Amino acid sequence: MPHPVELDPEPFAELERLHQVDPRVAERVERMLDLIEADPGAAVVRRRHLRPPGLWMMSVDLDDQDDLMILWDLDGQTPVVRHLGTSVFT
């Protein structure tokens, strides 16, 4: 059963900005969010655990520019994106 992903205000604004300035990148982010929504417990969306009790990081690989990172956690059963921006780990 899908778990609709929510975005905090800052990552929501960043995704909206990406849709305006680089739809290709926005679509890549949307595909990653779809993976979280499909199964927030799946290994593919939980490859990098940053902080207990459960802050997770996913990288959005951008060939010609800095990678993006999505930081997300669960609020009950609801996945919530806390940050969307340039990765500090690349």
Long-range contacts (C-beta under 8 A, 24 or more apart in sequence): 2-37, 2-38, 3-36, 3-37, 3-39, 3-40, 3-77, 3-78, 3-79, 4-37, 4-78, 5-33, 5-36, 5-37, 5-72, 5-78, 5-79, 5-80, 5-81, 6-75, 6-78, 6-79, 6-80, 6-81, 7-80, 7-81, 7-84, 8-80, 8-81, 8-82, 8-83, 10-83, 10-84, 11-70, 11-81, 11-82, 11-83, 11-84, 11-85, 12-81, 14-84, 14-85, 15-84, 25-60, 25-62, 25-68, 28-60, 28-61, 28-62, 29-60, 29-68, 29-70, 29-84, 32-58, 32-60, 32-70, 33-70, 33-81, 36-70, 36-72, 36-79, 36-81, 37-79, 40-74, 40-79, 45-72, 55-82, 57-89, 59-87, 59-89, 59-90, 66-90
